[in-house]
């Protein structure tokens, strides 16, 4: 069992940079620890002061907001590092969710690590994991690839690079580009199970399940997609082999392997459980 720390001390244990996850829709998803850090910080680094300002106002937090986003340059980063080295405690937030996940922060964290500045992640809301929960696709192995490129050629290149990855692929996408992304995925990857989750934790939270082929041939099946979208694609179809495919693989394996070894080999190749593969192999062997 994982060890839990029962702490009543609200103050950050050390000065440094705190990476604070913030709600992606529902304000009540803020963690108590996140509130403690935001309250204790000397300043909050944020993408957009208007967005973070609304969050701070909701929890009656009055802190100086410092802009740090994709437009920030080396000089901005140097100023922040100077403050951290002077002993300040700073909190880094993105507009919503977990900092650094398709959001600014990597270069700053990297620079802090190089200089020996204390960095602490404050875990919390993110669209990635809830989307996987709703996607009904295998989640024991997945690859998060962030936002897809805007252009068709670049999108297809990404899909080509990920074609052989034996895992659920996860992307962030905008509603207006989703149909094009589906068509490009189908063109490169062939037919695969797929899922879409949108507006996670918000009023219109929804998940839809289908296949790349069905959605590519009739985009009306996607429905009206609004809000922030997580697009998920199942692993190569071999991982979702039919019973007939599995029986053929088992029969071939049994020519040179024991029932146990054949079942284990086919289980790895197709993704079915070892028990199911073993039972099927035993029937074939005794058949």
Buried (B, 14 or more C-beta within 10 A) or exposed (E): EEEEEEEEEEEBEEBBBBBBBBBBBEEEBBBEBBBBBBBBBBBBBBBEBEBBBEBBEEEEBEBEBBEBBEEBEEEBBEEBBEBBEEEBBBBBBBBBBBBBBBBBBEEBBEBBEEEEBBBBBBEBBBBBBBBBEBBEBBBEEBBBBEEBBEEEEEBBBBBEEBEEBBBBBBBBBBBEBBBBBBBBBBBBBEEBBBBBBBBBBBEEBBBBBBBBBBBBEEBEEBEEBEBBBBBBBBBBBEBBBEEEBBBBBBBEBBEEBEBEEBBBBBBEBBBBEEEBBBEBBBEBEEE
